[in-house]
Amino acid sequence: MRSIGVEIRQQVWLDDHPVDALIGRHLVAQLDGFAHHQGADRRRDLRADARLALRGYTVLRFDLQQLLFDPEYVISTIAAAMAQGLHR
């Protein structure tokens, strides 16, 4: 995100749950590793995403493959969300 001048806050606690990145006041980016985000862990994360959405946050979830091998997609998706004002 630094490449496009976006400041993020990492490991911010929202609704008693840590989020990987908070951009502005309302845009959350979650980064899922392969092994951790399956089964019960995945269901827990989906519940947390729904609670955040109900509190006015936009949650974008990316996996490790996207982050490592398609960072342009991650950046462009976050930039599009910001262009829509979803971080405010």
Secondary structure as UniProt FT lines:
FT   HELIX           2..4
FT   STRAND          8..14
FT   TURN            15..16
FT   STRAND          17..23
FT   TURN            24..26
FT   STRAND          27..32
FT   TURN            34..36
FT   HELIX           39..54
FT   TURN            55..56
FT   STRAND          58..63
FT   HELIX           64..69
FT   HELIX           71..83
FT   TURN            84..87
//
